[in-house]
Amino acid sequence: MATAVQDVEMAPQVFREKIGDVEWLLEETTLDVNDDVTLWVGNPRLRAVIPTGHLPDEIELESLLQKSSGYAGLAKSIKGLGQMEAIYAWRPNNSSKYHVWEGATRVTILRDLNRKDTKGTGEFRRVRAKILPPNFSKAERALLLAKIHVRGPNVRGWGRFEQAQFVYETTEGVGTEPALMTATKLAAQMGKSVGWVTKLRQAYEFACKFVDHVDQDDGQKMAADNFSILEEISNAPKVGPMLREYHNSQHDELRADVFDMVRNDVFKEYRNARFMREFYEDGDKWAQLKSGEKHIADKLAAELKANASSMKAKIAGLEKQVQRAIERNSAELDDTDADILRRCSAMIEDQIHADVPKFKLELKRITQVLTSASKADVLELSTAELQEFKAAQDYFEVILGLAAKVSA
């Protein structure tokens, strides 16, 4: 008679893993998805959909994760291929359950698949987990999450709002808790520039002001859903800096108007908000935005883009482009470029005054140059240049005399 083979669990593996500036020895083991682990209520992926002040239980956290984007695809993958990546779990002492600091979606999927396992195979009952030591600090947790969800390739990266919230709370603190690290250190650990961190932090603070303005239970979710638009507005030239002057009461009304625009869905997409300065400087367009008409910004942005692509708009912007080029490096431009611009100018004038003989237009240009000349300009001319001009003047006088005789 064949004897049953008793299941033998493999000994835990130990991995060296660098988190921040420290190399840790992390034991990888398997944990029961129901008995050994608990979901972390501070999960950045869920913060936007959990009402402020509400403490959800385990069932509610699972329900929220099941509604998150990408859940169905990951569930299908785990059901067919199994768990590919280990989660990260931590507990303060041996009598506590492990807190799932990274991998809550995978735990939720395994729990759901285990409940549906009517045959009782236990295939989805356990989860592979890397165990973080009890002395693993909140700052080190922040570096771990940044490495997985912001910096490197991962199963499901955070959205822009989650990234911004994480950056803000890590560098500014949460409630009475102090900041975990400086923006400079966080930027270095994430492989980002300090400017990237600073702008994202500013955008999140701006989104928080939006939440305060709308003053609704779902305000945090509204901010998350519209974060790409709020971020563009926060970074908009001229308008953005005014809106972020929170201690300047002169801009309170402007900020309220802009927040109402966002709440009323006047922006169809975040790219519409890139024209905030142009909207603001055009009284009619700004009034249309304040009307609250849904997606009106998309129509106004299309008008601006159409005008910007016209030849007239390109010519209007040419002067500033040349000025910027000169400020960068004057050696970029030479006489050839100046000659091209003169020919272009002449072509435009010829087109405008098509019924005027070309010689008359050229004579007008020459006359304007001569009448605007100063004594210093003349003194700078060389003898050869003066002789050339005198010869041309003498020739013109001869032609003028012949013309006078003919007309007489």
Sine and cosine of phi, psi and omega as CSV:
sin_phi,cos_phi,sin_psi,cos_psi,sin_omega,cos_omega
0.00,0.00,0.72,-0.69,-0.01,-1.00
-0.96,0.29,0.67,-0.74,0.01,-1.00
-0.99,-0.14,0.60,-0.80,0.00,-1.00
-0.93,0.37,0.62,-0.79,0.03,-1.00
-1.00,-0.06,0.86,-0.52,-0.03,-1.00
-0.95,0.30,0.70,-0.71,0.05,-1.00
-0.90,0.43,0.75,-0.66,0.02,-1.00
-0.86,-0.50,0.86,-0.50,0.01,-1.00
-0.97,0.24,0.68,-0.73,0.01,-1.00
-0.94,0.35,0.51,-0.86,0.03,-1.00
-0.90,0.44,0.59,-0.81,0.00,-1.00
-0.85,0.52,0.59,-0.81,0.09,-1.00
-1.00,-0.07,0.44,-0.90,0.01,-1.00
-0.86,-0.51,0.77,-0.63,-0.04,-1.00
-0.88,-0.48,0.59,-0.81,0.16,-0.99
-1.00,0.01,0.80,-0.60,-0.02,-1.00
-0.65,-0.76,0.79,-0.61,0.01,-1.00
-1.00,0.02,0.85,-0.53,0.05,-1.00
-0.82,-0.57,0.92,-0.40,-0.15,-0.99
0.95,0.32,-0.78,-0.63,0.00,-1.00
-0.98,-0.20,0.08,1.00,-0.09,-1.00
-0.92,-0.39,0.66,-0.75,0.09,-1.00
-0.99,-0.13,0.84,-0.54,-0.06,-1.00
-0.95,-0.30,0.49,-0.87,0.17,-0.99
-0.99,-0.17,0.94,-0.34,-0.07,-1.00
-0.94,-0.35,0.80,-0.59,0.04,-1.00
-0.99,0.11,0.75,-0.66,0.08,-1.00
-0.96,-0.26,0.81,-0.58,-0.02,-1.00
-0.65,-0.76,-0.12,-0.99,0.09,-1.00
-0.89,-0.46,0.60,-0.80,-0.02,-1.00
-0.80,-0.60,0.51,-0.86,0.08,-1.00
-0.94,0.33,0.79,-0.61,-0.11,-0.99
-0.92,0.38,-0.34,0.94,0.00,-1.00
-0.97,-0.23,-0.70,0.72,-0.14,-0.99
-1.00,0.05,-0.48,0.88,-0.17,-0.99
-0.98,-0.19,-0.36,0.93,-0.13,-0.99
-0.81,-0.58,0.41,-0.91,0.10,-1.00
-0.72,-0.69,0.57,-0.82,-0.03,-1.00
-0.97,0.24,0.53,-0.85,-0.05,-1.00
-1.00,0.02,0.87,-0.49,-0.05,-1.00
-0.93,0.36,-0.32,0.95,0.01,-1.00
-1.00,0.06,0.20,0.98,-0.01,-1.00
-0.80,0.60,0.89,-0.46,-0.03,-1.00
-0.84,0.55,-0.46,0.89,-0.02,-1.00
-0.93,0.37,-0.37,0.93,-0.08,-1.00
-0.96,-0.30,-0.19,0.98,-0.12,-0.99
-0.84,0.54,-0.60,0.80,-0.07,-1.00
-0.94,0.35,-0.42,0.91,-0.08,-1.00
-0.97,-0.24,-0.02,1.00,0.07,-1.00
-0.99,-0.11,0.88,-0.48,-0.01,-1.00
-0.83,0.56,0.59,-0.80,-0.01,-1.00
-0.85,0.53,0.76,-0.65,0.03,-1.00
1.00,0.05,-0.14,0.99,-0.02,-1.00
-1.00,-0.01,0.69,-0.72,0.02,-1.00
-0.92,-0.39,0.99,-0.11,-0.07,-1.00
-0.95,0.31,0.49,-0.87,0.07,-1.00
-1.00,0.05,-0.03,-1.00,-0.08,-1.00
-0.88,0.48,-0.65,0.76,-0.02,-1.00
-0.91,0.42,-0.66,0.75,0.00,-1.00
-0.92,0.39,-0.62,0.78,0.04,-1.00
-0.89,0.46,-0.68,0.74,0.04,-1.00
-0.88,0.48,-0.69,0.72,-0.01,-1.00
-0.88,0.48,-0.66,0.75,0.01,-1.00
-0.91,0.40,-0.65,0.76,0.02,-1.00
-0.91,0.41,-0.58,0.81,0.01,-1.00
-0.92,0.40,-0.38,0.92,0.02,-1.00
-1.00,-0.04,-0.09,1.00,-0.05,-1.00
-0.96,0.27,0.43,-0.90,-0.03,-1.00
-0.91,0.42,0.64,-0.77,0.04,-1.00
1.00,0.05,-0.09,1.00,-0.06,-1.00
-0.89,0.45,-0.74,0.67,-0.07,-1.00
-0.87,0.49,-0.68,0.74,-0.01,-1.00
-0.90,0.43,-0.67,0.75,0.01,-1.00
-0.93,0.37,-0.60,0.80,0.03,-1.00
-0.89,0.46,-0.67,0.75,0.03,-1.00
-0.89,0.46,-0.65,0.76,0.00,-1.00
-0.91,0.43,-0.71,0.70,-0.02,-1.00
-0.92,0.39,-0.61,0.79,0.02,-1.00
-0.90,0.43,-0.62,0.78,-0.04,-1.00
-1.00,0.07,-0.60,0.80,-0.12,-0.99
-0.92,-0.40,-0.21,0.98,-0.07,-1.00
1.00,0.04,0.04,-1.00,-0.01,-1.00
-0.96,0.28,0.86,-0.52,-0.06,-1.00
-1.00,-0.02,-0.57,0.82,-0.07,-1.00
-0.87,-0.49,0.66,-0.75,0.05,-1.00
-0.96,0.30,0.50,-0.87,0.11,-0.99
-1.00,0.07,0.15,-0.99,0.11,-0.99
-0.91,-0.42,0.82,-0.57,-0.06,-1.00
-0.78,-0.62,0.49,-0.87,-0.05,-1.00
-0.58,-0.81,0.58,-0.82,0.14,-0.99
-0.61,-0.79,0.56,-0.83,-0.08,-1.00
-0.96,0.29,-0.44,0.90,-0.01,-1.00
-0.43,-0.90,0.14,-0.99,-0.11,-0.99
-0.94,0.33,-0.29,0.96,-0.02,-1.00
-1.00,-0.05,-0.08,1.00,-0.05,-1.00
-1.00,-0.10,0.39,-0.92,0.16,-0.99
-0.96,0.29,0.37,-0.93,0.05,-1.00
-0.98,0.19,0.74,-0.67,0.10,-1.00
-1.00,0.06,0.78,-0.63,0.00,-1.00
-0.99,0.12,0.98,-0.18,-0.01,-1.00
-0.99,0.11,-0.41,0.91,0.04,-1.00
-0.50,-0.87,0.82,-0.57,0.00,-1.00
0.92,-0.39,0.36,0.93,-0.04,-1.00
-0.88,0.47,-0.58,0.81,0.00,-1.00
-0.91,0.42,-0.66,0.75,0.02,-1.00
-0.90,0.45,-0.65,0.76,0.03,-1.00
-0.89,0.45,-0.69,0.73,0.00,-1.00
-0.88,0.47,-0.67,0.74,0.02,-1.00
-0.90,0.43,-0.71,0.70,0.00,-1.00
-0.90,0.44,-0.62,0.78,0.05,-1.00
-0.89,0.46,-0.70,0.72,-0.02,-1.00
-0.91,0.42,-0.69,0.72,0.02,-1.00
-0.91,0.42,-0.58,0.81,0.01,-1.00
-0.92,0.39,-0.62,0.78,0.04,-1.00
-0.90,0.43,-0.56,0.83,-0.03,-1.00
-1.00,0.10,-0.03,1.00,-0.02,-1.00
-0.99,0.15,0.99,0.16,-0.07,-1.00
-0.92,0.39,-0.37,0.93,0.00,-1.00
-0.99,0.14,-0.16,0.99,0.03,-1.00
0.92,0.39,0.59,0.81,-0.02,-1.00
-0.95,0.30,-0.40,0.92,-0.03,-1.00
0.96,0.28,0.22,0.97,-0.07,-1.00
-0.87,0.49,-0.54,0.84,-0.08,-1.00
-0.93,-0.37,0.30,0.95,-0.10,-0.99
-0.98,0.17,-0.39,0.92,-0.08,-1.00
-0.86,-0.51,0.50,-0.87,-0.03,-1.00
-0.84,-0.54,0.70,-0.72,0.09,-1.00
-0.95,0.30,0.73,-0.68,-0.07,-1.00
-0.61,-0.79,0.66,-0.75,0.17,-0.98
-1.00,-0.04,0.82,-0.58,-0.12,-0.99
-1.00,-0.05,0.86,-0.52,0.04,-1.00
-1.00,0.05,0.64,-0.77,-0.06,-1.00
-0.94,0.35,0.38,-0.93,-0.01,-1.00
-0.85,0.53,-0.47,0.88,-0.02,-1.00
-1.00,0.04,0.22,0.98,0.03,-1.00
-0.96,0.27,0.92,-0.39,-0.16,-0.99
-0.99,0.15,0.16,-0.99,0.06,-1.00
-0.90,0.43,-0.59,0.81,0.03,-1.00
-0.90,0.44,-0.65,0.76,0.03,-1.00
-0.94,0.34,-0.55,0.84,0.10,-0.99
-0.88,0.47,-0.66,0.75,0.03,-1.00
-0.88,0.48,-0.66,0.75,0.01,-1.00
-0.92,0.40,-0.62,0.79,0.04,-1.00
-0.89,0.46,-0.74,0.67,-0.02,-1.00
-0.91,0.41,-0.61,0.79,0.03,-1.00
-0.89,0.45,-0.66,0.75,-0.01,-1.00
-0.88,0.47,-0.62,0.78,-0.08,-1.00
-0.99,0.11,-0.72,0.69,-0.20,-0.98
-0.98,-0.18,-0.20,0.98,-0.02,-1.00
-0.88,-0.48,-0.72,0.69,-0.16,-0.99
-1.00,0.07,-0.80,0.60,-0.21,-0.98
-0.95,-0.32,0.01,-1.00,0.05,-1.00
-0.92,0.39,0.62,-0.78,-0.03,-1.00
-0.43,-0.90,0.08,-1.00,-0.03,-1.00
-0.91,0.42,-0.79,0.62,0.00,-1.00
-0.60,-0.80,0.97,-0.25,0.01,-1.00
-0.94,0.33,0.38,-0.92,0.07,-1.00
-0.93,0.37,0.42,-0.91,0.15,-0.99
-0.97,0.25,0.10,-1.00,-0.06,-1.00
-0.89,0.46,-0.62,0.78,0.00,-1.00
-0.91,0.42,-0.70,0.71,0.01,-1.00
-0.88,0.47,-0.65,0.76,0.04,-1.00
-0.88,0.48,-0.71,0.70,-0.03,-1.00
-0.90,0.44,-0.68,0.73,0.02,-1.00
-0.88,0.47,-0.69,0.72,0.01,-1.00
-0.88,0.47,-0.73,0.68,-0.01,-1.00
-0.88,0.48,-0.72,0.70,-0.04,-1.00
-0.89,0.45,-0.76,0.65,-0.08,-1.00
-0.94,0.33,-0.49,0.87,0.03,-1.00
-0.95,0.32,-0.60,0.80,-0.08,-1.00
-0.99,-0.15,-0.24,0.97,-0.02,-1.00
-0.90,-0.44,-0.39,0.92,-0.05,-1.00
0.99,-0.13,0.22,-0.98,0.01,-1.00
-0.81,-0.58,0.85,-0.52,-0.01,-1.00
0.86,0.51,-0.85,-0.52,0.01,-1.00
-1.00,0.00,-0.09,1.00,0.00,-1.00
-0.98,0.20,0.66,-0.75,-0.03,-1.00
-0.97,0.25,0.19,-0.98,0.08,-1.00
-0.89,0.46,0.53,-0.85,0.00,-1.00
-1.00,0.08,-0.46,0.89,0.00,-1.00
-0.23,-0.97,0.19,-0.98,0.01,-1.00
-0.98,0.18,0.30,-0.95,0.06,-1.00
-0.89,0.46,-0.58,0.81,-0.01,-1.00
-0.90,0.44,-0.71,0.71,-0.01,-1.00
-0.92,0.38,-0.69,0.73,0.00,-1.00
-0.89,0.46,-0.67,0.74,0.01,-1.00
-0.87,0.50,-0.69,0.72,-0.01,-1.00
-0.90,0.44,-0.65,0.76,-0.03,-1.00
-0.94,0.34,-0.48,0.88,-0.01,-1.00
-1.00,-0.02,-0.11,0.99,-0.05,-1.00
0.95,0.31,0.49,0.87,0.00,-1.00
-0.90,-0.44,0.23,-0.97,0.07,-1.00
-0.99,0.14,0.37,-0.93,0.06,-1.00
-0.89,0.46,-0.58,0.82,0.04,-1.00
-0.88,0.48,-0.62,0.78,0.03,-1.00
-0.88,0.48,-0.72,0.69,0.00,-1.00
-0.90,0.43,-0.70,0.71,-0.05,-1.00
-0.89,0.45,-0.71,0.71,-0.01,-1.00
-0.91,0.42,-0.64,0.77,0.00,-1.00
-0.92,0.38,-0.62,0.79,0.04,-1.00
-0.90,0.43,-0.67,0.74,0.04,-1.00
-0.89,0.46,-0.66,0.75,-0.03,-1.00
-0.91,0.42,-0.62,0.78,0.01,-1.00
-0.93,0.37,-0.65,0.76,0.05,-1.00
-0.87,0.49,-0.64,0.77,0.04,-1.00
-0.90,0.45,-0.65,0.76,0.03,-1.00
-0.90,0.43,-0.59,0.81,0.05,-1.00
-0.90,0.43,-0.61,0.79,0.06,-1.00
-0.91,0.42,-0.57,0.82,0.06,-1.00
-0.90,0.44,-0.68,0.73,0.03,-1.00
-0.86,0.50,-0.69,0.72,0.03,-1.00
-0.88,0.47,-0.60,0.80,-0.05,-1.00
-0.93,0.36,-0.72,0.69,-0.06,-1.00
-0.95,0.32,-0.52,0.85,0.11,-0.99
0.78,0.63,0.81,0.59,0.03,-1.00
-0.78,-0.63,0.37,-0.93,0.01,-1.00
-0.87,0.50,-0.55,0.83,-0.02,-1.00
-0.99,-0.13,0.34,0.94,-0.03,-1.00
-0.86,0.52,-0.64,0.77,0.00,-1.00
-0.90,0.44,-0.65,0.76,0.03,-1.00
-0.92,0.38,-0.62,0.78,0.05,-1.00
-0.87,0.49,-0.66,0.76,0.02,-1.00
-0.91,0.42,-0.64,0.77,0.01,-1.00
-0.92,0.40,-0.68,0.73,-0.02,-1.00
-0.91,0.41,-0.52,0.85,-0.06,-1.00
-0.95,-0.30,0.29,0.96,-0.15,-0.99
-0.90,0.44,-0.61,0.79,-0.01,-1.00
-0.88,0.47,-0.58,0.81,0.05,-1.00
-0.94,0.34,-0.72,0.69,0.01,-1.00
-0.88,0.48,-0.61,0.80,0.01,-1.00
-0.91,0.41,-0.68,0.73,0.03,-1.00
-0.89,0.46,-0.67,0.74,0.00,-1.00
-0.90,0.43,-0.67,0.74,0.00,-1.00
-0.86,0.50,-0.56,0.83,-0.03,-1.00
-1.00,-0.09,0.03,1.00,-0.06,-1.00
-0.90,0.43,0.67,-0.74,0.05,-1.00
-0.86,0.52,0.58,-0.81,0.05,-1.00
0.92,0.40,-0.84,0.55,-0.08,-1.00
-0.96,0.30,-0.70,0.71,-0.04,-1.00
-0.81,0.59,-0.79,0.61,0.01,-1.00
-0.85,0.52,-0.60,0.80,0.02,-1.00
-0.91,0.41,-0.67,0.74,-0.03,-1.00
-0.91,0.41,-0.48,0.88,-0.04,-1.00
-1.00,0.03,0.03,1.00,0.10,-0.99
-1.00,0.09,0.97,0.24,-0.14,-0.99
-0.93,0.37,-0.35,0.94,-0.01,-1.00
-1.00,-0.10,0.06,1.00,0.03,-1.00
-0.98,-0.22,0.97,-0.25,-0.08,-1.00
-0.90,0.44,-0.31,0.95,0.01,-1.00
-0.90,0.43,-0.37,0.93,-0.04,-1.00
-0.98,-0.22,0.06,1.00,-0.03,-1.00
-0.88,0.47,-0.69,0.73,-0.02,-1.00
-0.91,0.41,-0.66,0.75,0.04,-1.00
-0.87,0.49,-0.70,0.72,-0.01,-1.00
-0.90,0.44,-0.66,0.75,0.02,-1.00
-0.89,0.45,-0.66,0.75,0.03,-1.00
-0.87,0.49,-0.70,0.71,-0.03,-1.00
-0.92,0.40,-0.67,0.74,0.02,-1.00
-0.90,0.44,-0.60,0.80,0.06,-1.00
-0.91,0.40,-0.59,0.81,0.07,-1.00
-0.86,0.51,-0.71,0.70,-0.01,-1.00
-0.91,0.42,-0.70,0.71,-0.02,-1.00
-0.89,0.45,-0.56,0.83,-0.03,-1.00
-1.00,0.05,0.11,0.99,0.05,-1.00
0.87,0.49,0.63,0.77,0.05,-1.00
-0.95,0.30,-0.35,0.94,0.03,-1.00
-0.99,-0.12,0.86,-0.52,0.02,-1.00
-0.97,0.26,-0.57,0.82,0.01,-1.00
-0.49,-0.87,0.21,-0.98,-0.09,-1.00
-0.90,0.43,-0.46,0.89,-0.02,-1.00
-0.91,0.42,-0.42,0.91,0.07,-1.00
-0.87,0.49,-0.57,0.82,-0.07,-1.00
-0.96,0.29,-0.14,0.99,0.04,-1.00
-0.95,0.32,-0.18,0.98,-0.01,-1.00
-0.97,-0.26,0.37,0.93,-0.07,-1.00
-0.85,0.53,-0.66,0.75,0.00,-1.00
-0.89,0.45,-0.71,0.71,0.00,-1.00
-0.90,0.43,-0.64,0.77,0.05,-1.00
-0.88,0.48,-0.72,0.69,-0.08,-1.00
-0.90,0.43,-0.59,0.81,-0.04,-1.00
-0.99,0.17,-0.15,0.99,0.04,-1.00
-0.94,-0.34,0.96,-0.27,-0.08,-1.00
-0.82,0.57,-0.64,0.77,-0.03,-1.00
-0.92,0.39,-0.71,0.70,0.00,-1.00
-0.91,0.42,-0.64,0.77,0.01,-1.00
-0.90,0.44,-0.63,0.78,0.03,-1.00
-0.90,0.44,-0.61,0.79,0.03,-1.00
-0.91,0.41,-0.62,0.78,0.05,-1.00
-0.90,0.43,-0.66,0.76,-0.02,-1.00
-0.93,0.37,-0.34,0.94,0.01,-1.00
-0.91,0.42,-0.39,0.92,0.03,-1.00
1.00,0.08,0.17,0.99,0.01,-1.00
-0.89,0.46,0.76,-0.65,-0.07,-1.00
-0.88,0.47,0.78,-0.63,0.08,-1.00
0.89,0.45,0.33,0.94,0.01,-1.00
-0.90,0.44,-0.49,0.87,-0.01,-1.00
-0.89,0.45,-0.51,0.86,0.01,-1.00
-0.91,0.42,-0.66,0.75,0.03,-1.00
-0.91,0.41,-0.71,0.71,-0.02,-1.00
-0.92,0.40,-0.60,0.80,0.03,-1.00
-0.91,0.41,-0.62,0.79,0.03,-1.00
-0.89,0.45,-0.63,0.78,0.04,-1.00
-0.89,0.45,-0.69,0.72,0.00,-1.00
-0.90,0.43,-0.66,0.75,0.00,-1.00
-0.92,0.40,-0.61,0.79,0.02,-1.00
-0.90,0.43,-0.67,0.74,0.02,-1.00
-0.93,0.38,-0.60,0.80,-0.04,-1.00
-0.93,0.38,-0.44,0.90,-0.03,-1.00
-1.00,0.04,-0.08,1.00,0.01,-1.00
-0.97,0.25,0.38,-0.92,0.01,-1.00
-0.88,0.48,-0.60,0.80,-0.01,-1.00
-0.88,0.47,-0.68,0.74,0.00,-1.00
-0.93,0.36,-0.60,0.80,0.02,-1.00
-0.91,0.42,-0.65,0.76,0.02,-1.00
-0.91,0.41,-0.63,0.78,-0.01,-1.00
-0.89,0.46,-0.55,0.83,-0.02,-1.00
-1.00,0.03,-0.09,1.00,-0.08,-1.00
-0.91,0.41,-0.64,0.77,-0.05,-1.00
-0.86,0.51,-0.70,0.71,-0.01,-1.00
-0.93,0.38,-0.58,0.81,0.04,-1.00
-0.89,0.45,-0.69,0.72,0.02,-1.00
-0.90,0.44,-0.66,0.75,0.00,-1.00
-0.88,0.47,-0.69,0.73,0.01,-1.00
-0.91,0.42,-0.62,0.78,0.02,-1.00
-0.89,0.45,-0.65,0.76,0.01,-1.00
-0.92,0.40,-0.64,0.77,0.00,-1.00
-0.92,0.40,-0.56,0.83,0.03,-1.00
-0.94,0.33,-0.77,0.63,-0.06,-1.00
-0.26,-0.96,0.97,-0.24,-0.06,-1.00
-0.90,0.44,-0.37,0.93,-0.01,-1.00
-0.95,0.32,-0.21,0.98,0.02,-1.00
-0.88,0.47,-0.58,0.81,-0.12,-0.99
-0.97,-0.26,0.51,-0.86,0.00,-1.00
-0.59,-0.81,-0.17,-0.99,-0.04,-1.00
-0.87,0.49,-0.53,0.85,0.01,-1.00
-0.87,0.49,-0.69,0.72,0.01,-1.00
-0.90,0.44,-0.67,0.74,0.02,-1.00
-0.89,0.46,-0.64,0.77,0.00,-1.00
-0.91,0.42,-0.64,0.77,0.03,-1.00
-0.88,0.47,-0.70,0.72,0.00,-1.00
-0.90,0.43,-0.62,0.78,0.04,-1.00
-0.89,0.46,-0.67,0.74,0.01,-1.00
-0.90,0.43,-0.64,0.77,0.03,-1.00
-0.89,0.45,-0.69,0.73,0.02,-1.00
-0.87,0.49,-0.67,0.74,0.01,-1.00
-0.90,0.43,-0.64,0.77,0.01,-1.00
-0.89,0.46,-0.66,0.75,-0.01,-1.00
-0.91,0.41,-0.70,0.71,0.01,-1.00
-0.90,0.43,-0.62,0.79,0.05,-1.00
-0.88,0.47,-0.63,0.78,-0.02,-1.00
-0.94,0.34,-0.65,0.76,-0.01,-1.00
-0.91,0.42,-0.66,0.75,-0.04,-1.00
-0.94,-0.35,0.83,0.56,-0.08,-1.00
-0.88,0.48,-0.44,0.90,-0.04,-1.00
-1.00,0.04,-0.02,1.00,0.00,-1.00
-0.98,-0.20,0.76,-0.65,0.02,-1.00
-0.82,0.57,0.60,-0.80,-0.07,-1.00
-0.85,0.52,-0.60,0.80,-0.04,-1.00
-0.89,0.46,-0.60,0.80,0.00,-1.00
-0.90,0.44,-0.64,0.77,0.02,-1.00
-0.91,0.41,-0.68,0.73,0.01,-1.00
-0.91,0.42,-0.65,0.76,0.01,-1.00
-0.89,0.46,-0.61,0.79,0.02,-1.00
-0.90,0.45,-0.66,0.75,0.02,-1.00
-0.90,0.44,-0.69,0.72,-0.01,-1.00
-0.89,0.46,-0.68,0.73,-0.01,-1.00
-0.88,0.48,-0.67,0.74,0.01,-1.00
-0.89,0.45,-0.63,0.78,0.01,-1.00
-0.91,0.41,-0.71,0.71,-0.04,-1.00
-0.91,0.41,-0.65,0.76,-0.04,-1.00
-0.95,0.31,-0.34,0.94,0.01,-1.00
-1.00,-0.08,-0.04,1.00,-0.03,-1.00
-0.95,0.32,0.61,-0.80,0.05,-1.00
-0.97,-0.23,0.17,-0.99,0.04,-1.00
-0.87,0.49,-0.63,0.78,0.00,-1.00
-0.90,0.45,-0.62,0.78,0.03,-1.00
-0.87,0.49,-0.70,0.72,-0.05,-1.00
-0.92,0.39,-0.65,0.76,-0.02,-1.00
-0.90,0.43,-0.40,0.92,0.00,-1.00
-0.98,0.19,-0.23,0.97,-0.02,-1.00
-0.95,0.33,0.62,-0.79,0.04,-1.00
-0.99,0.15,0.23,-0.97,0.03,-1.00
-0.87,0.50,-0.67,0.74,-0.01,-1.00
-0.89,0.46,-0.66,0.75,-0.01,-1.00
-0.92,0.39,-0.63,0.77,0.03,-1.00
-0.92,0.40,-0.64,0.77,0.03,-1.00
-0.90,0.43,-0.65,0.76,0.01,-1.00
-0.90,0.44,-0.68,0.73,0.02,-1.00
-0.90,0.43,-0.68,0.74,-0.01,-1.00
-0.89,0.46,-0.62,0.78,0.02,-1.00
-0.90,0.44,-0.67,0.75,0.03,-1.00
-0.91,0.42,-0.64,0.77,0.02,-1.00
-0.91,0.42,-0.69,0.73,0.02,-1.00
-0.88,0.48,-0.67,0.74,0.01,-1.00
-0.88,0.47,-0.68,0.73,0.00,-1.00
-0.90,0.44,-0.62,0.78,0.03,-1.00
-0.89,0.45,-0.64,0.77,0.03,-1.00
-0.89,0.46,-0.75,0.67,0.00,-1.00
-0.88,0.47,-0.65,0.76,0.00,-1.00
-0.89,0.45,-0.63,0.77,0.02,-1.00
-0.92,0.40,-0.67,0.75,0.04,-1.00
-0.89,0.46,-0.66,0.75,0.00,-1.00
-0.90,0.44,-0.60,0.80,0.00,-1.00
-0.91,0.40,-0.64,0.77,0.02,-1.00
-0.90,0.43,-0.65,0.76,-0.01,-1.00
-0.90,0.43,-0.70,0.71,-0.04,-1.00
-0.93,0.37,-0.42,0.91,0.02,-1.00
-0.97,0.26,0.00,0.00,0.00,0.00
